[in-house]
Amino acid sequence: MHGCRNKCGGCYRQFNKKEHLVEHMRTSYHSVHEPTCGICNKHCRSFDSLREHLIGPLPKQKCKNIFSICGCRFCLAILESPNARRIHQERCQFSNVNYGLTTRMAVLGLRENPTIDYTSSRSPRVVALSCKMVGGGSDGSLDLCARVCITDESENVIFHTYVKPTLPITNYRYETTGIRAENIRDAMPLKQAQRKIKEFLCNGEPMWKSRPRSGKARILVGHGLDSHLDCLQLEYSSSMIRYDIHVGIQDPYEDCVATMRLYIRMRYQKHKTDAYPLASDTHNRNNYAYWKQNELESMSEEELLNLSRSDYYCWCLDSSVA
């Protein structure tokens, strides 16, 4: 048995002793929700680490060679042929907004919709929010919300209005915001916008009851939502927020559209379904219990991996409630 290694079935890390592999499985939280190489099936903790595995400075050479011919540079999927890859990539540019239409809308100016439109989407479960900031304070560096937009999954505008901040505006940042003093003069007060948005997001449900897999509160999608919600002086349950979707588009409507398209793409990842997908679920809390150590050490690598569950909420789980 000299030289025998115990290999993790997820990340392929190897250990001298089985007890060390079991301890690794306790803390690795490998699952079907992790980004996985379509060539060697290695589990990665993030899409960045998967990208490094495929095309990074020190990639796995076999995977790099196949990916260079049949891999999608956007979603990192492996296709059957170079032609299938070309067709797939044309549809897979999920960060690309239709700039022709939306830019024209930005130039013309979206019609203000200062009331929440419940009819266009039949009370959507998922919405995107984006704000446009002007400057406050003596040097104009303080971010103040001056425009907010909310859209649904079909890119319909649910709510769009200019907002009058509670503090004086000292820099309209017109070059990037397109906002002038006349846009703010009769705009909706911040407190009123805040109340409307909060009522819409909570959807008649107390915030403490908000759950992504049940309940009535809406899932909120966006880029830089922490700063946007802060400028709106609005608190919302972190379990209902899908953020860090980076697009960096200047117009709030385009920002909403781009982030929603990215979110939808991630939500419809095809992962194996499980009634208890999270490590924190009561059903899974004793999967790697220390009192089961001898039993765990007798299991195969595949059996140990099958016990493992995710320590984060994958957005694909939203598809069952959307």
VEXVEXBA-989625 format. One record per residue (C-alpha): residue number from 1; z negated, x negated, y. Coordinates in Angstrom, 1 decimal, decimal comma, m for minus. Layout:
% VEXVEXBA-989625
<nr:NUM	zz:Z	xx:X	yy:Y>
...
END
This chain:
% VEXVEXBA-989625
<nr:1	zz:0,0	xx:0,0	yy:0,0>
<nr:2	zz:0,1	xx:m3,1	yy:2,2>
<nr:3	zz:2,0	xx:m2,4	yy:5,4>
<nr:4	zz:2,0	xx:1,4	yy:4,9>
<nr:5	zz:2,0	xx:3,2	yy:8,3>
<nr:6	zz:0,9	xx:6,7	yy:9,2>
<nr:7	zz:3,5	xx:8,1	yy:11,6>
<nr:8	zz:3,1	xx:11,0	yy:14,0>
<nr:9	zz:5,7	xx:13,7	yy:13,2>
<nr:10	zz:6,1	xx:14,4	yy:16,9>
<nr:11	zz:6,3	xx:11,3	yy:18,9>
<nr:12	zz:6,8	xx:8,9	yy:15,9>
<nr:13	zz:3,9	xx:6,7	yy:17,0>
<nr:14	zz:2,5	xx:4,8	yy:14,0>
<nr:15	zz:m1,1	xx:4,1	yy:13,0>
<nr:16	zz:m2,7	xx:1,8	yy:10,4>
<nr:17	zz:m5,2	xx:4,4	yy:9,3>
<nr:18	zz:m4,8	xx:8,1	yy:8,6>
<nr:19	zz:m8,0	xx:8,8	yy:10,5>
<nr:20	zz:m6,4	xx:7,3	yy:13,6>
<nr:21	zz:m3,4	xx:9,6	yy:13,2>
<nr:22	zz:m5,6	xx:12,6	yy:12,9>
<nr:23	zz:m7,4	xx:11,6	yy:16,1>
<nr:24	zz:m4,1	xx:11,2	yy:17,8>
<nr:25	zz:m3,1	xx:14,7	yy:16,8>
<nr:26	zz:m6,3	xx:16,1	yy:18,3>
<nr:27	zz:m5,3	xx:14,8	yy:21,7>
<nr:28	zz:m1,5	xx:14,8	yy:21,8>
<nr:29	zz:m0,9	xx:18,6	yy:21,8>
<nr:30	zz:2,6	xx:18,2	yy:20,3>
<nr:31	zz:4,4	xx:21,5	yy:20,0>
<nr:32	zz:7,7	xx:23,3	yy:19,8>
<nr:33	zz:7,5	xx:23,7	yy:23,6>
<nr:34	zz:7,8	xx:19,9	yy:24,3>
<nr:35	zz:11,2	xx:18,6	yy:25,4>
<nr:36	zz:12,7	xx:17,2	yy:22,1>
<nr:37	zz:15,6	xx:14,8	yy:21,5>
<nr:38	zz:18,5	xx:16,7	yy:19,9>
<nr:39	zz:19,4	xx:13,6	yy:18,0>
<nr:40	zz:16,3	xx:12,1	yy:16,4>
<nr:41	zz:13,9	xx:15,1	yy:17,1>
<nr:42	zz:11,4	xx:12,9	yy:18,9>
<nr:43	zz:8,9	xx:15,0	yy:21,0>
<nr:44	zz:8,5	xx:13,9	yy:24,7>
<nr:45	zz:5,8	xx:15,0	yy:27,1>
<nr:46	zz:8,3	xx:15,8	yy:29,9>
<nr:47	zz:12,0	xx:16,0	yy:30,7>
<nr:48	zz:11,7	xx:12,7	yy:32,6>
<nr:49	zz:10,4	xx:10,9	yy:29,5>
<nr:50	zz:13,2	xx:12,6	yy:27,4>
<nr:51	zz:15,7	xx:11,4	yy:29,9>
<nr:52	zz:14,3	xx:7,8	yy:29,7>
<nr:53	zz:14,5	xx:8,0	yy:25,9>
<nr:54	zz:18,2	xx:9,0	yy:26,1>
<nr:55	zz:19,5	xx:7,1	yy:29,1>
<nr:56	zz:16,6	xx:5,1	yy:30,6>
<nr:57	zz:16,3	xx:1,3	yy:31,0>
<nr:58	zz:15,2	xx:0,9	yy:27,4>
<nr:59	zz:16,7	xx:3,9	yy:25,5>
<nr:60	zz:16,9	xx:4,4	yy:21,8>
<nr:61	zz:20,4	xx:2,9	yy:21,3>
<nr:62	zz:21,6	xx:5,4	yy:18,6>
<nr:63	zz:20,5	xx:8,4	yy:20,8>
<nr:64	zz:22,1	xx:6,8	yy:23,9>
<nr:65	zz:25,4	xx:6,3	yy:22,2>
<nr:66	zz:25,6	xx:9,9	yy:21,0>
<nr:67	zz:24,3	xx:11,3	yy:24,2>
<nr:68	zz:26,9	xx:9,5	yy:26,2>
<nr:69	zz:29,6	xx:11,4	yy:24,3>
<nr:70	zz:28,1	xx:14,8	yy:23,6>
<nr:71	zz:25,0	xx:15,1	yy:25,9>
<nr:72	zz:24,6	xx:17,4	yy:28,9>
<nr:73	zz:23,4	xx:15,4	yy:31,9>
<nr:74	zz:21,7	xx:18,5	yy:33,3>
<nr:75	zz:19,7	xx:20,1	yy:30,5>
<nr:76	zz:19,9	xx:17,0	yy:28,1>
<nr:77	zz:21,2	xx:19,2	yy:25,2>
<nr:78	zz:23,4	xx:17,7	yy:22,6>
<nr:79	zz:26,7	xx:19,5	yy:22,0>
<nr:80	zz:29,1	xx:19,5	yy:19,0>
<nr:81	zz:31,9	xx:17,7	yy:20,7>
<nr:82	zz:33,0	xx:16,1	yy:24,1>
<nr:83	zz:35,0	xx:19,3	yy:24,8>
<nr:84	zz:32,0	xx:21,5	yy:24,1>
<nr:85	zz:30,0	xx:19,3	yy:26,4>
<nr:86	zz:32,6	xx:19,7	yy:29,2>
<nr:87	zz:32,6	xx:23,5	yy:28,9>
<nr:88	zz:28,8	xx:23,6	yy:28,7>
<nr:89	zz:28,2	xx:21,4	yy:31,7>
<nr:90	zz:30,5	xx:23,6	yy:33,9>
<nr:91	zz:28,0	xx:26,4	yy:33,2>
<nr:92	zz:24,9	xx:24,3	yy:33,2>
<nr:93	zz:24,8	xx:23,1	yy:36,8>
<nr:94	zz:21,8	xx:25,3	yy:37,2>
<nr:95	zz:20,7	xx:23,5	yy:40,4>
<nr:96	zz:24,0	xx:24,3	yy:42,1>
<nr:97	zz:23,8	xx:27,3	yy:44,4>
<nr:98	zz:26,9	xx:29,1	yy:45,4>
<nr:99	zz:27,0	xx:27,4	yy:48,7>
<nr:100	zz:30,2	xx:29,2	yy:49,9>
<nr:101	zz:28,5	xx:32,6	yy:50,0>
<nr:102	zz:25,0	xx:31,6	yy:50,8>
<nr:103	zz:25,9	xx:29,2	yy:53,5>
<nr:104	zz:28,0	xx:31,9	yy:55,2>
<nr:105	zz:24,9	xx:34,2	yy:55,0>
<nr:106	zz:22,7	xx:31,5	yy:56,5>
<nr:107	zz:25,1	xx:31,0	yy:59,4>
<nr:108	zz:25,5	xx:34,7	yy:60,1>
<nr:109	zz:21,8	xx:35,3	yy:59,6>
<nr:110	zz:20,4	xx:37,5	yy:56,9>
<nr:111	zz:19,6	xx:41,0	yy:58,0>
<nr:112	zz:15,9	xx:41,2	yy:58,5>
<nr:113	zz:14,1	xx:43,3	yy:55,9>
<nr:114	zz:10,5	xx:43,6	yy:57,1>
<nr:115	zz:9,5	xx:46,2	yy:54,5>
<nr:116	zz:9,1	xx:45,4	yy:50,8>
<nr:117	zz:12,1	xx:46,8	yy:49,0>
<nr:118	zz:10,9	xx:48,2	yy:45,7>
<nr:119	zz:14,1	xx:50,0	yy:44,8>
<nr:120	zz:16,6	xx:47,2	yy:44,5>
<nr:121	zz:14,9	xx:45,6	yy:41,5>
<nr:122	zz:12,9	xx:48,4	yy:39,9>
<nr:123	zz:9,7	xx:46,6	yy:40,6>
<nr:124	zz:10,6	xx:43,0	yy:39,4>
<nr:125	zz:8,3	xx:41,0	yy:37,2>
<nr:126	zz:9,4	xx:37,6	yy:38,6>
<nr:127	zz:10,1	xx:36,9	yy:42,3>
<nr:128	zz:10,9	xx:33,7	yy:44,3>
<nr:129	zz:9,3	xx:32,9	yy:47,7>
<nr:130	zz:10,3	xx:30,4	yy:50,3>
<nr:131	zz:9,2	xx:29,8	yy:53,9>
<nr:132	zz:10,6	xx:28,0	yy:56,8>
<nr:133	zz:8,2	xx:26,0	yy:58,9>
<nr:134	zz:8,1	xx:25,3	yy:62,7>
<nr:135	zz:5,7	xx:22,8	yy:64,3>
<nr:136	zz:2,4	xx:23,3	yy:66,0>
<nr:137	zz:m0,3	xx:21,1	yy:67,5>
<nr:138	zz:0,1	xx:18,6	yy:70,3>
<nr:139	zz:2,7	xx:16,5	yy:68,5>
<nr:140	zz:4,5	xx:19,4	yy:66,6>
<nr:141	zz:3,6	xx:18,0	yy:63,2>
<nr:142	zz:1,4	xx:21,0	yy:62,1>
<nr:143	zz:3,4	xx:23,2	yy:59,7>
<nr:144	zz:3,4	xx:26,9	yy:60,8>
<nr:145	zz:5,2	xx:29,6	yy:58,8>
<nr:146	zz:7,9	xx:31,2	yy:61,0>
<nr:147	zz:10,2	xx:32,8	yy:58,4>
<nr:148	zz:9,7	xx:34,0	yy:54,9>
<nr:149	zz:12,0	xx:35,3	yy:52,2>
<nr:150	zz:11,4	xx:36,9	yy:48,8>
<nr:151	zz:14,1	xx:37,5	yy:46,2>
<nr:152	zz:14,3	xx:38,9	yy:42,7>
<nr:153	zz:16,0	xx:37,5	yy:39,6>
<nr:154	zz:19,3	xx:39,1	yy:40,6>
<nr:155	zz:19,2	xx:37,3	yy:44,0>
<nr:156	zz:18,6	xx:40,5	yy:45,9>
<nr:157	zz:16,5	xx:40,1	yy:49,0>
<nr:158	zz:13,2	xx:42,0	yy:48,6>
<nr:159	zz:11,5	xx:40,9	yy:51,8>
<nr:160	zz:12,8	xx:38,8	yy:54,7>
<nr:161	zz:11,4	xx:38,5	yy:58,1>
<nr:162	zz:10,5	xx:36,1	yy:61,0>
<nr:163	zz:6,8	xx:35,5	yy:61,3>
<nr:164	zz:4,7	xx:35,0	yy:64,4>
<nr:165	zz:2,2	xx:32,2	yy:63,7>
<nr:166	zz:m1,4	xx:32,6	yy:64,9>
<nr:167	zz:m1,2	xx:29,2	yy:66,7>
<nr:168	zz:1,2	xx:28,3	yy:69,5>
<nr:169	zz:4,6	xx:26,8	yy:68,5>
<nr:170	zz:5,2	xx:23,4	yy:70,1>
<nr:171	zz:8,3	xx:22,4	yy:68,1>
<nr:172	zz:10,8	xx:24,9	yy:66,7>
<nr:173	zz:12,6	xx:22,2	yy:64,7>
<nr:174	zz:15,8	xx:24,0	yy:65,5>
<nr:175	zz:18,0	xx:21,3	yy:63,9>
<nr:176	zz:16,6	xx:22,1	yy:60,4>
<nr:177	zz:15,2	xx:25,6	yy:60,9>
<nr:178	zz:17,8	xx:27,4	yy:63,1>
<nr:179	zz:14,8	xx:29,2	yy:64,7>
<nr:180	zz:14,6	xx:29,8	yy:68,4>
<nr:181	zz:11,9	xx:31,3	yy:70,6>
<nr:182	zz:13,8	xx:34,7	yy:70,7>
<nr:183	zz:13,5	xx:35,0	yy:66,9>
<nr:184	zz:9,7	xx:34,8	yy:67,1>
<nr:185	zz:9,1	xx:36,9	yy:70,3>
<nr:186	zz:8,9	xx:40,2	yy:68,5>
<nr:187	zz:8,4	xx:38,9	yy:65,0>
<nr:188	zz:5,9	xx:40,2	yy:62,4>
<nr:189	zz:2,4	xx:38,8	yy:62,9>
<nr:190	zz:1,3	xx:36,4	yy:60,2>
<nr:191	zz:m1,6	xx:38,6	yy:59,1>
<nr:192	zz:0,7	xx:41,6	yy:58,6>
<nr:193	zz:3,2	xx:39,5	yy:56,6>
<nr:194	zz:0,3	xx:38,0	yy:54,5>
<nr:195	zz:m1,0	xx:41,5	yy:53,7>
<nr:196	zz:2,4	xx:42,8	yy:52,7>
<nr:197	zz:3,2	xx:39,8	yy:50,5>
<nr:198	zz:m0,2	xx:39,8	yy:48,8>
<nr:199	zz:0,0	xx:43,6	yy:48,0>
<nr:200	zz:3,4	xx:43,1	yy:46,6>
<nr:201	zz:2,5	xx:40,1	yy:44,4>
<nr:202	zz:m0,7	xx:41,6	yy:43,0>
<nr:203	zz:1,1	xx:44,9	yy:42,4>
<nr:204	zz:m2,1	xx:47,0	yy:42,5>
<nr:205	zz:m4,0	xx:44,6	yy:40,2>
<nr:206	zz:m7,1	xx:42,6	yy:41,3>
<nr:207	zz:m6,3	xx:38,9	yy:41,4>
<nr:208	zz:m9,0	xx:37,9	yy:39,0>
<nr:209	zz:m7,3	xx:40,1	yy:36,3>
<nr:210	zz:m3,8	xx:38,5	yy:36,7>
<nr:211	zz:m2,4	xx:37,2	yy:33,4>
<nr:212	zz:1,1	xx:35,9	yy:32,8>
<nr:213	zz:1,4	xx:37,6	yy:29,4>
<nr:214	zz:m0,1	xx:41,0	yy:30,4>
<nr:215	zz:m0,9	xx:43,0	yy:33,4>
<nr:216	zz:1,1	xx:44,1	yy:36,4>
<nr:217	zz:0,9	xx:41,1	yy:38,8>
<nr:218	zz:4,2	xx:39,3	yy:39,5>
<nr:219	zz:5,1	xx:35,8	yy:38,5>
<nr:220	zz:5,9	xx:33,7	yy:41,6>
<nr:221	zz:8,6	xx:31,0	yy:41,6>
<nr:222	zz:9,3	xx:28,4	yy:44,2>
<nr:223	zz:9,5	xx:24,9	yy:45,5>
<nr:224	zz:6,5	xx:23,5	yy:47,3>
<nr:225	zz:4,6	xx:26,8	yy:46,9>
<nr:226	zz:1,2	xx:25,2	yy:47,5>
<nr:227	zz:2,2	xx:24,3	yy:51,1>
<nr:228	zz:4,1	xx:27,7	yy:51,6>
<nr:229	zz:1,1	xx:29,7	yy:50,4>
<nr:230	zz:m1,2	xx:27,6	yy:52,5>
<nr:231	zz:0,9	xx:28,2	yy:55,7>
<nr:232	zz:0,8	xx:31,9	yy:54,8>
<nr:233	zz:m2,9	xx:31,6	yy:54,4>
<nr:234	zz:m2,5	xx:33,3	yy:51,1>
<nr:235	zz:m4,3	xx:32,7	yy:47,8>
<nr:236	zz:m2,7	xx:33,6	yy:44,5>
<nr:237	zz:m3,6	xx:33,0	yy:40,9>
<nr:238	zz:m2,4	xx:29,6	yy:39,6>
<nr:239	zz:m1,6	xx:31,1	yy:36,2>
<nr:240	zz:1,1	xx:33,3	yy:37,9>
<nr:241	zz:2,8	xx:30,4	yy:39,8>
<nr:242	zz:5,8	xx:28,5	yy:38,5>
<nr:243	zz:6,2	xx:25,7	yy:41,0>
<nr:244	zz:7,4	xx:22,1	yy:41,4>
<nr:245	zz:11,0	xx:23,3	yy:41,0>
<nr:246	zz:12,5	xx:20,9	yy:43,4>
<nr:247	zz:15,7	xx:21,8	yy:45,2>
<nr:248	zz:15,0	xx:20,9	yy:48,8>
<nr:249	zz:17,4	xx:23,4	yy:50,4>
<nr:250	zz:16,8	xx:24,2	yy:54,1>
<nr:251	zz:17,6	xx:27,9	yy:54,1>
<nr:252	zz:14,8	xx:30,1	yy:52,6>
<nr:253	zz:17,2	xx:32,5	yy:50,9>
<nr:254	zz:19,2	xx:29,6	yy:49,3>
<nr:255	zz:15,9	xx:28,0	yy:48,3>
<nr:256	zz:14,8	xx:31,2	yy:46,6>
<nr:257	zz:18,1	xx:31,6	yy:44,8>
<nr:258	zz:18,2	xx:27,9	yy:43,6>
<nr:259	zz:14,6	xx:27,9	yy:42,4>
<nr:260	zz:15,0	xx:31,2	yy:40,6>
<nr:261	zz:18,1	xx:30,0	yy:38,8>
<nr:262	zz:16,2	xx:26,9	yy:37,7>
<nr:263	zz:13,3	xx:29,0	yy:36,5>
<nr:264	zz:15,5	xx:31,4	yy:34,6>
<nr:265	zz:17,1	xx:28,5	yy:32,9>
<nr:266	zz:13,8	xx:27,1	yy:31,8>
<nr:267	zz:12,4	xx:30,5	yy:30,8>
<nr:268	zz:15,2	xx:31,0	yy:28,3>
<nr:269	zz:14,7	xx:27,8	yy:26,4>
<nr:270	zz:14,9	xx:28,7	yy:22,7>
<nr:271	zz:11,6	xx:27,8	yy:21,2>
<nr:272	zz:10,0	xx:29,0	yy:18,0>
<nr:273	zz:7,9	xx:32,0	yy:18,7>
<nr:274	zz:4,2	xx:32,0	yy:17,7>
<nr:275	zz:1,6	xx:34,7	yy:18,1>
<nr:276	zz:m0,9	xx:32,0	yy:19,2>
<nr:277	zz:1,1	xx:29,4	yy:21,1>
<nr:278	zz:m1,7	xx:27,6	yy:23,0>
<nr:279	zz:m4,3	xx:25,1	yy:21,8>
<nr:280	zz:m6,9	xx:27,1	yy:23,9>
<nr:281	zz:m6,2	xx:30,3	yy:21,9>
<nr:282	zz:m9,3	xx:31,2	yy:19,8>
<nr:283	zz:m7,1	xx:31,2	yy:16,7>
<nr:284	zz:m6,3	xx:27,5	yy:17,1>
<nr:285	zz:m9,6	xx:26,0	yy:18,3>
<nr:286	zz:m10,6	xx:24,7	yy:14,9>
<nr:287	zz:m7,2	xx:23,4	yy:13,9>
<nr:288	zz:m8,5	xx:19,8	yy:14,1>
<nr:289	zz:m12,2	xx:20,4	yy:13,9>
<nr:290	zz:m14,3	xx:17,3	yy:12,9>
<nr:291	zz:m15,9	xx:19,1	yy:10,0>
<nr:292	zz:m12,3	xx:19,4	yy:8,5>
<nr:293	zz:m11,7	xx:15,6	yy:8,7>
<nr:294	zz:m11,3	xx:15,0	yy:5,0>
<nr:295	zz:m8,9	xx:18,0	yy:4,7>
<nr:296	zz:m6,9	xx:16,8	yy:7,7>
<nr:297	zz:m6,6	xx:13,2	yy:6,3>
<nr:298	zz:m5,2	xx:14,6	yy:3,1>
<nr:299	zz:m2,4	xx:16,5	yy:4,9>
<nr:300	zz:1,2	xx:15,2	yy:5,3>
<nr:301	zz:2,6	xx:14,2	yy:8,7>
<nr:302	zz:4,6	xx:17,5	yy:8,8>
<nr:303	zz:1,5	xx:19,6	yy:8,0>
<nr:304	zz:m0,5	xx:17,9	yy:10,7>
<nr:305	zz:2,3	xx:18,6	yy:13,2>
<nr:306	zz:2,5	xx:22,2	yy:12,2>
<nr:307	zz:m1,1	xx:22,7	yy:13,2>
<nr:308	zz:m0,6	xx:21,3	yy:16,7>
<nr:309	zz:m0,3	xx:23,6	yy:19,7>
<nr:310	zz:0,6	xx:23,1	yy:23,3>
<nr:311	zz:m2,0	xx:22,4	yy:26,0>
<nr:312	zz:0,2	xx:24,0	yy:28,7>
<nr:313	zz:1,8	xx:27,3	yy:29,3>
<nr:314	zz:5,5	xx:27,0	yy:28,6>
<nr:315	zz:7,7	xx:29,2	yy:30,9>
<nr:316	zz:9,6	xx:30,4	yy:27,8>
<nr:317	zz:6,5	xx:32,5	yy:27,1>
<nr:318	zz:7,3	xx:34,6	yy:30,2>
<nr:319	zz:10,5	xx:35,9	yy:28,5>
<nr:320	zz:8,4	xx:38,1	yy:26,2>
<nr:321	zz:6,9	xx:39,9	yy:29,2>
<nr:322	zz:9,7	xx:39,7	yy:31,8>
END
